Amino acid sequence: MTKSKLSQQLAVDNLKIGSHVYSSRLIVGTGKYPSEDIASKAINSSGAELVTLAIKRFSQQEAISNILEVIGDKKLLPNTAGTLNAKEALRSAQLSRELFKTNLIKLEIITSSENLDPNMLETIKAAEMMVKDNFEVYVYCDRDLNNCLKLEDLGCVAIMPLGSSIGSGRGFDDLDDLILLRNKIEQILIVDAGIGVPSEAARVMELGYDAVLVNSAIAYAKEPILMASAFKNGVKSGRKTFLAGRMSRSKSFIASSPTKFLK
């Protein structure tokens, strides 16, 4: 790609997910921050335009305006975190549509309260029901290719395989799995869960992933606002690297300067 073509690509490098378009490829969460004030400032520092919120964290006694004040002018992506089966997740999604007037939903069904990894049997059931109910489904899932292909075929607008367990900060349990998914899945791919530092976000963006979702790595940082800014830059750097195209690998050295005059 020539420099001028690359510049043109970067100038219009927006991310379209379903019916919405974003200029940022970083999605952030609202939980685990020391305070609402820090959460609000970190979200702004991240440059994210899409912010996810666990519906189960919402209490009828808590004013919706308090939650939306933290999110500010960002677009809300409600999520079904904490649900254990398809029926419960669908009910949670329908509640969020009523409360927040949006058909965006992040589908997340965990195996148990002790194991936050995705329950894929129930996730696939719920995805089918939600797509039929006119939700734009962003789906948290495992790294199994067949499961991800099923979710793609069902019409989910974004497939979101975990890098490693939620909140673990381990990064990637198996990067080869993520590489395989990117090679086989045509739909939007977003790494969700486990990323601990901006360099890991950059790494998957270099592989051609469309976005990353980060919450714990920012919220648990000693300086969440600074970490949010670091993730913003990491994601941008990884995306630029992918578009620029890395040099090919070689088993032997290749001199960067002429060597014929050294003989």
URQUIQUI-V120882 format. One record per backbone hydrogen bond with DSSP energy under -0.5 kcal/mol. CO is the residue of the C=O (numbers start at 1). NH is the residue of the N-H. E is the energy in kcal/mol with one decimal. If there is no record, write none. Layout:
BEGIN
[[CO:NH:E] [CO:NH:E]]
END
This chain:
BEGIN
[[2:6:-2.7] [3:7:-2.4] [4:8:-2.0] [5:9:-2.4] [6:10:-2.7] [7:11:-1.8] [8:12:-1.1] [9:12:-0.6] [10:13:-1.0] [12:14:-2.3] [14:16:-0.6] [15:17:-0.6] [15:22:-2.9] [16:18:-0.5] [17:20:-2.1] [20:17:-2.5] [22:15:-3.8] [25:27:-0.5] [25:212:-1.8] [26:49:-0.5] [26:50:-0.5] [27:214:-2.7] [28:52:-2.6] [35:39:-2.1] [36:40:-2.5] [37:41:-2.1] [38:42:-2.8] [39:43:-2.5] [40:44:-1.9] [41:45:-2.3] [42:46:-1.8] [43:47:-0.7] [43:48:-0.7] [44:47:-0.8] [49:75:-3.2] [50:28:-1.5] [51:77:-3.1] [52:30:-0.7] [53:79:-2.8] [54:57:-1.3] [55:58:-1.5] [59:62:-1.6] [61:63:-0.5] [63:66:-1.0] [63:67:-1.0] [64:68:-2.5] [65:69:-1.7] [66:70:-1.1] [67:70:-0.5] [67:71:-1.4] [68:72:-2.1] [71:74:-1.4] [75:51:-2.8] [76:78:-0.5] [77:53:-1.5] [78:106:-2.9] [79:55:-2.7] [80:83:-1.8] [83:110:-2.0] [85:89:-2.2] [86:90:-2.5] [87:91:-2.1] [88:92:-2.1] [89:93:-2.3] [90:94:-2.5] [91:95:-1.9] [92:96:-2.0] [93:97:-2.1] [94:98:-1.6] [95:99:-2.4] [96:100:-3.1] [97:101:-1.2] [103:136:-2.7] [105:107:-0.7] [105:138:-3.0] [106:80:-2.1] [106:108:-0.5] [107:140:-2.7] [108:83:-0.7] [108:110:-0.5] [109:119:-2.9] [115:111:-0.7] [115:112:-2.3] [117:111:-1.9] [118:120:-1.0] [119:123:-2.2] [120:124:-2.5] [121:125:-1.5] [122:126:-2.7] [123:127:-2.7] [124:128:-1.9] [125:129:-1.8] [126:130:-2.9] [127:131:-2.5] [128:132:-1.7] [129:133:-1.1] [130:135:-2.3] [131:134:-1.5] [135:137:-0.8] [136:105:-2.1] [136:138:-0.6] [137:139:-0.6] [137:157:-1.3] [137:158:-1.5] [138:107:-3.0] [138:140:-0.6] [139:160:-2.7] [141:162:-1.7] [144:148:-2.2] [145:149:-2.5] [146:150:-1.9] [147:151:-2.1] [148:152:-2.1] [149:153:-2.5] [150:154:-1.9] [151:155:-0.7] [151:156:-1.9] [152:155:-1.0] [157:188:-0.5] [158:139:-2.6] [159:190:-2.5] [160:141:-2.1] [161:192:-2.4] [163:173:-2.6] [163:174:-0.5] [165:168:-2.2] [170:172:-0.8] [174:177:-0.6] [174:178:-1.1] [175:179:-2.2] [176:180:-2.4] [177:181:-2.2] [178:182:-2.1] [179:183:-1.7] [180:184:-1.3] [181:185:-3.1] [184:186:-0.5] [188:159:-2.9] [189:210:-1.9] [189:211:-1.1] [190:192:-0.5] [191:213:-2.6] [193:163:-2.2] [193:164:-1.2] [194:171:-2.9] [197:200:-1.2] [197:201:-1.3] [198:202:-2.6] [199:203:-1.9] [200:204:-1.7] [201:205:-1.8] [202:206:-2.3] [203:207:-0.9] [204:209:-2.1] [205:208:-1.3] [211:191:-1.6] [212:27:-2.7] [213:193:-0.9] [214:29:-1.0] [215:218:-1.1] [215:219:-2.9] [216:220:-3.0] [218:221:-1.0] [221:224:-0.6] [223:227:-2.5] [224:228:-2.4] [225:229:-1.5] [226:230:-2.0] [227:231:-2.4] [228:232:-1.9] [229:233:-2.0] [230:234:-2.3] [231:235:-2.6] [232:236:-1.9] [233:237:-2.6] [234:238:-2.4] [235:239:-2.2] [236:240:-2.4] [237:241:-2.2] [238:242:-2.1] [239:243:-2.3] [240:244:-2.5] [241:245:-2.2] [259:262:-1.8] [260:263:-0.6]]
END
